[in-house]
Amino acid sequence: MTFNLDKTKQCRKVFSIFMLLFIASIGFSQNIKVKNIKLNNELNHFSAIMNNGRVYFSQNKLNLRGKPVKTRLNTYLYTLISGYVDSQGEISNLKPVSDSKLGFANISAAAFTKDGKYMYFTTNSDVVGDNKSKDFKTFNLQIHRAEYIDGKGWSNPTELPFCNKDYSYAHPALSPDGKTLYFVSNMPGTKGRTDIFKVEIFNYTTYGEPERLDDKINSPRTELYPFVSENNKIYFSSNRRGGIGGYDIYSYNLDTKDTKETPMLLPEPINSIGEDFSFYLMEDGKRGFLTSRRKDGKGDDDIYYFTGFQSSKRILNLAD
């Protein structure tokens, strides 16, 4: 029997690299602690994000009897809540963000400029449009921008000019320099159910043309809830093949020059066998929030606080 020594060496190299990646992944995940915070109950809580010392998140809108409000299509309406976060990730001193003043019945998934002057948020169009997956008209999701005015609060809500009533636009996220807005949509050019797009912002008054992110980030399936960290990594949720659960959280370095780099699946316990989305990383790069529908949940959507995260580059690449 003869052996191909080159192939044998190559197999050993691949196996060694695999083992190193496996061990590194275990070490990375062991440092991460995730907990279901006390805020959660039978209601939905999701999309927690920090701005100027306060945390903002979405939860069910309630009627006068304290019950979740639903639309005629049996879908929930949501509102924005703000609060303070302690050193253990617990949220208290809750205060509603006044959506009644903004004039919208449904508000969720917000993003803020660093100075706290502008808020981008997801709501419904006030004009009925087409529903691409159903045979009836609907009020599709749209992204609006509001301005914070001292003494008045959030005011002057404006629908972003590229939004079209016949398509949905949701889950806004800002780049660290505030010059680019990321969002998800099923607008023309989408290849999956929803894809991640970006658009340039000029002085928070005018916008460029939306541009779909390439096929490394967008899959033939569904991408949701983008977030861009201080080191310009984009985190997002996807139900693409190869994940741990239904929707999983991935990261991708937007500054990479490596044409072969692909999104990295975050390890457990960030991801679970359930649905994981709305990843948010604080400026220290170690702590943050995510939303999950996992086994120990209290409601359908719960906010989890995590510590020990390491926003590191890939350790090795199998192509090396």
C-alpha positions as CSV (number, residue, x, y, z in Angstrom):
1,M,0.0,0.0,0.0
2,T,1.3,3.5,-0.9
3,F,0.5,6.8,0.6
4,N,0.4,10.3,-0.8
5,L,2.5,12.2,1.7
6,D,1.4,15.6,0.4
7,K,-2.2,14.7,1.0
8,T,-1.5,13.2,4.3
9,K,0.3,16.4,5.5
10,Q,-2.6,18.5,4.1
11,C,-5.1,16.4,6.0
12,R,-3.1,16.7,9.2
13,K,-2.9,20.5,8.8
14,V,-6.7,20.7,8.2
15,F,-7.4,18.5,11.2
16,S,-5.0,20.6,13.4
17,I,-6.6,23.8,12.3
18,F,-10.1,22.4,13.0
19,M,-9.1,21.4,16.5
20,L,-7.6,24.8,17.2
21,L,-10.7,26.5,16.0
22,F,-12.9,24.1,18.1
23,I,-10.8,24.7,21.2
24,A,-10.8,28.4,20.7
25,S,-14.6,28.4,20.2
26,I,-15.0,26.5,23.5
27,G,-12.8,29.0,25.3
28,F,-14.6,31.9,23.8
29,S,-18.1,30.6,24.7
30,Q,-17.0,29.6,28.3
31,N,-16.2,33.2,29.0
32,I,-19.6,34.4,28.0
33,K,-22.3,34.6,30.6
34,V,-25.9,35.2,29.5
35,K,-28.9,35.7,31.9
36,N,-32.6,36.3,31.5
37,I,-33.2,39.7,33.3
38,K,-35.9,40.4,35.8
39,L,-37.7,42.7,33.5
40,N,-39.1,39.8,31.4
41,N,-42.6,38.4,32.0
42,E,-45.3,37.0,29.8
43,L,-45.1,40.1,27.6
44,N,-42.7,40.4,24.6
45,H,-39.6,42.5,25.3
46,F,-37.0,42.9,22.6
47,S,-34.4,45.2,20.8
48,A,-32.7,46.7,23.8
49,I,-30.2,49.5,22.9
50,M,-28.3,52.1,24.9
51,N,-28.2,55.8,24.4
52,N,-26.8,58.6,26.7
53,G,-27.0,56.4,29.8
54,R,-30.5,55.1,29.2
55,V,-31.7,51.8,27.7
56,Y,-34.5,51.7,25.2
57,F,-36.4,48.6,24.3
58,S,-39.7,47.5,22.7
59,Q,-42.6,45.8,24.5
60,N,-46.3,45.0,23.9
61,K,-48.6,48.0,23.8
62,L,-51.2,47.5,26.6
63,N,-54.9,48.5,26.8
64,L,-56.6,49.9,29.8
65,R,-57.0,46.4,31.3
66,G,-53.3,45.8,31.0
67,K,-53.7,43.3,28.1
68,P,-51.6,43.3,24.9
69,V,-53.2,45.2,22.0
70,K,-53.7,43.4,18.7
71,T,-54.6,44.5,15.2
72,R,-57.5,43.2,13.2
73,L,-54.9,40.8,11.6
74,N,-54.2,39.4,15.1
75,T,-50.7,40.9,15.3
76,Y,-49.4,42.7,18.3
77,L,-48.8,46.5,18.5
78,Y,-45.6,47.7,20.3
79,T,-44.3,50.7,22.1
80,L,-40.9,52.0,23.1
81,I,-39.9,52.0,26.8
82,S,-36.8,53.6,28.4
83,G,-35.0,52.8,31.7
84,Y,-31.7,52.6,33.5
85,V,-29.4,49.7,33.6
86,D,-27.4,48.6,36.7
87,S,-24.1,46.8,36.9
88,Q,-25.9,43.5,36.7
89,G,-27.7,44.3,33.5
90,E,-31.1,44.8,35.3
91,I,-33.4,47.4,33.9
92,S,-35.5,49.7,36.2
93,N,-37.1,53.2,36.4
94,L,-39.2,52.4,33.3
95,K,-40.7,55.3,31.4
96,P,-42.6,55.1,28.1
97,V,-41.2,57.0,25.1
98,S,-44.2,59.1,24.2
99,D,-45.4,57.5,21.0
100,S,-48.8,59.2,21.4
101,K,-47.1,62.6,20.8
102,L,-45.4,61.1,17.7
103,G,-48.8,60.0,16.5
104,F,-48.1,56.4,15.8
105,A,-50.0,53.3,17.1
106,N,-47.1,51.0,16.7
107,I,-43.4,51.8,17.3
108,S,-40.4,49.4,17.8
109,A,-36.8,48.7,17.0
110,A,-35.2,52.1,17.4
111,A,-31.7,53.5,16.8
112,F,-30.2,56.8,18.1
113,T,-27.5,59.2,17.0
114,K,-24.7,59.4,19.6
115,D,-25.8,62.9,20.7
116,G,-29.3,61.7,21.3
117,K,-30.8,64.3,19.0
118,Y,-32.3,62.0,16.4
119,M,-34.1,58.7,16.7
120,Y,-34.8,56.3,13.8
121,F,-37.6,53.9,14.5
122,T,-39.9,51.2,12.9
123,T,-43.6,51.9,12.5
124,N,-46.3,51.3,10.0
125,S,-47.1,53.4,6.9
126,D,-50.2,55.5,7.2
127,V,-51.0,54.6,3.6
128,V,-52.2,51.2,2.6
129,G,-49.9,49.3,0.3
130,D,-49.3,45.9,-1.3
131,N,-48.4,42.8,0.7
132,K,-46.0,40.8,-1.4
133,S,-46.7,37.5,0.4
134,K,-50.5,37.9,0.9
135,D,-53.4,38.6,-1.4
136,F,-54.6,41.7,0.5
137,K,-53.5,45.2,1.1
138,T,-51.7,46.1,4.3
139,F,-49.9,49.0,6.2
140,N,-46.3,48.0,5.6
141,L,-43.5,48.7,8.0
142,Q,-41.6,52.0,7.4
143,I,-38.7,53.8,9.0
144,H,-39.2,57.3,10.4
145,R,-36.8,59.8,12.0
146,A,-37.8,62.0,15.0
147,E,-35.9,64.9,16.6
148,Y,-35.5,65.4,20.4
149,I,-36.4,69.0,21.4
150,D,-35.8,70.1,25.0
151,G,-39.1,70.8,26.7
152,K,-41.1,68.9,24.0
153,G,-39.5,65.5,23.7
154,W,-39.5,63.5,20.5
155,S,-41.0,65.6,17.8
156,N,-41.2,66.2,14.0
157,P,-41.4,62.5,12.9
158,T,-40.6,62.2,9.2
159,E,-40.8,59.1,7.0
160,L,-37.5,58.5,5.3
161,P,-37.7,59.5,1.6
162,F,-36.8,56.2,0.1
163,C,-39.6,54.3,1.8
164,N,-42.3,53.0,-0.5
165,K,-45.7,52.0,0.9
166,D,-45.7,48.8,-1.2
167,Y,-42.6,47.4,0.6
168,S,-41.4,47.0,4.2
169,Y,-38.5,48.8,5.8
170,A,-37.5,48.0,9.4
171,H,-34.8,47.6,12.1
172,P,-32.7,50.7,11.6
173,A,-29.1,50.7,12.8
174,L,-26.4,53.5,12.6
175,S,-22.7,53.2,11.8
176,P,-20.3,54.4,14.5
177,D,-19.8,57.7,12.7
178,G,-23.6,58.2,12.1
179,K,-23.1,58.6,8.4
180,T,-24.7,55.3,7.3
181,L,-28.0,53.8,8.1
182,Y,-28.5,50.1,7.9
183,F,-31.9,48.5,7.7
184,V,-33.8,45.4,6.5
185,S,-36.3,45.5,3.6
186,N,-38.1,43.5,0.9
187,M,-37.7,46.3,-1.5
188,P,-36.8,45.7,-5.2
189,G,-33.4,44.0,-5.4
190,T,-34.0,41.8,-2.4
191,K,-33.0,38.2,-3.0
192,G,-34.1,36.6,0.3
193,R,-37.3,37.2,2.1
194,T,-35.7,40.3,3.6
195,D,-32.2,41.6,3.1
196,I,-29.9,44.1,4.8
197,F,-29.5,47.4,3.0
198,K,-27.5,50.6,3.7
199,V,-27.9,54.2,2.8
200,E,-25.7,57.3,3.2
201,I,-27.0,60.1,5.5
202,F,-26.2,63.7,4.7
203,N,-26.7,66.1,7.7
204,Y,-29.7,63.9,8.9
205,T,-31.9,65.7,6.3
206,T,-31.1,64.0,3.0
207,Y,-30.2,60.5,2.0
208,G,-28.4,58.6,-0.8
209,E,-29.8,55.7,-2.7
210,P,-30.2,52.4,-0.7
211,E,-27.7,49.8,-1.5
212,R,-28.1,46.1,-0.8
213,L,-25.2,44.5,1.1
214,D,-23.5,41.7,-0.9
215,D,-24.2,38.0,-0.9
216,K,-21.6,37.3,1.8
217,I,-23.9,39.0,4.3
218,N,-27.3,38.5,2.7
219,S,-28.4,34.9,2.2
220,P,-31.3,33.4,0.0
221,R,-33.3,33.3,3.3
222,T,-34.0,36.0,5.8
223,E,-31.8,38.6,7.5
224,L,-33.1,40.8,10.4
225,Y,-32.0,43.2,13.1
226,P,-28.6,44.6,12.0
227,F,-26.4,46.3,14.6
228,V,-23.0,47.9,13.9
229,S,-20.5,48.0,16.8
230,E,-17.8,50.6,17.6
231,N,-15.2,48.6,15.7
232,N,-17.4,48.5,12.6
233,K,-18.5,45.0,12.8
234,I,-22.1,44.3,11.7
235,Y,-24.1,41.8,13.8
236,F,-27.4,40.5,12.4
237,S,-29.8,37.6,12.7
238,S,-30.4,35.0,9.9
239,N,-32.2,31.7,9.4
240,R,-29.6,30.6,6.8
241,R,-28.4,27.0,6.7
242,G,-25.7,25.9,9.1
243,G,-27.0,27.7,12.2
244,I,-27.6,26.4,15.7
245,G,-31.3,27.2,16.0
246,G,-34.0,28.8,13.9
247,Y,-32.6,32.4,13.7
248,D,-29.0,32.8,14.8
249,I,-26.7,35.8,15.3
250,Y,-23.8,36.4,13.0
251,S,-21.0,38.9,12.8
252,Y,-19.0,40.3,9.9
253,N,-16.1,42.8,9.8
254,L,-17.2,45.7,7.5
255,D,-13.6,46.8,7.2
256,T,-12.2,43.5,6.0
257,K,-10.0,43.4,2.9
258,D,-10.2,39.6,2.8
259,T,-12.4,38.7,-0.1
260,K,-12.9,35.2,1.3
261,E,-14.2,36.3,4.7
262,T,-17.7,35.2,5.5
263,P,-20.1,36.0,8.4
264,M,-19.1,34.2,11.6
265,L,-21.8,32.3,13.6
266,L,-21.5,33.4,17.2
267,P,-21.1,30.6,19.7
268,E,-23.4,29.4,22.4
269,P,-24.6,30.8,24.8
270,I,-25.1,33.9,22.6
271,N,-26.9,31.6,20.1
272,S,-29.2,28.8,21.2
273,I,-31.4,26.1,19.7
274,G,-34.2,28.7,19.8
275,E,-34.6,32.0,18.0
276,D,-31.9,34.6,18.7
277,F,-31.8,38.2,17.4
278,S,-31.5,41.9,18.2
279,F,-27.8,41.7,19.3
280,Y,-26.5,44.9,20.9
281,L,-22.9,45.4,22.1
282,M,-21.9,48.1,24.6
283,E,-19.0,50.4,23.9
284,D,-16.7,48.3,26.1
285,G,-17.1,45.4,23.6
286,K,-17.7,43.0,26.4
287,R,-21.3,43.5,27.6
288,G,-24.6,43.9,25.9
289,F,-28.1,42.6,25.2
290,L,-29.8,40.2,22.9
291,T,-33.3,39.0,22.4
292,S,-34.2,35.3,22.4
293,R,-37.0,32.8,22.4
294,R,-35.2,30.0,24.2
295,K,-36.0,27.3,26.6
296,D,-35.8,29.3,29.9
297,G,-37.8,32.2,28.5
298,K,-40.7,33.9,30.4
299,G,-42.5,35.3,27.4
300,D,-42.2,34.7,23.7
301,D,-39.4,37.4,23.3
302,D,-37.1,38.0,26.3
303,I,-34.2,40.4,26.7
304,Y,-31.0,38.7,27.9
305,Y,-27.9,40.5,29.3
306,F,-24.5,39.1,28.5
307,T,-20.9,39.6,29.8
308,G,-17.5,38.3,28.8
309,F,-18.0,38.8,25.1
310,Q,-14.8,39.2,23.0
311,S,-15.2,41.0,19.7
312,S,-12.1,39.4,18.2
313,K,-10.9,38.6,14.7
314,R,-11.0,35.1,13.3
315,I,-8.2,33.0,14.9
316,L,-7.4,31.0,11.7
317,N,-8.8,30.6,8.3
318,L,-9.0,27.1,6.7
319,A,-7.8,28.6,3.5
320,D,-4.5,29.7,5.1
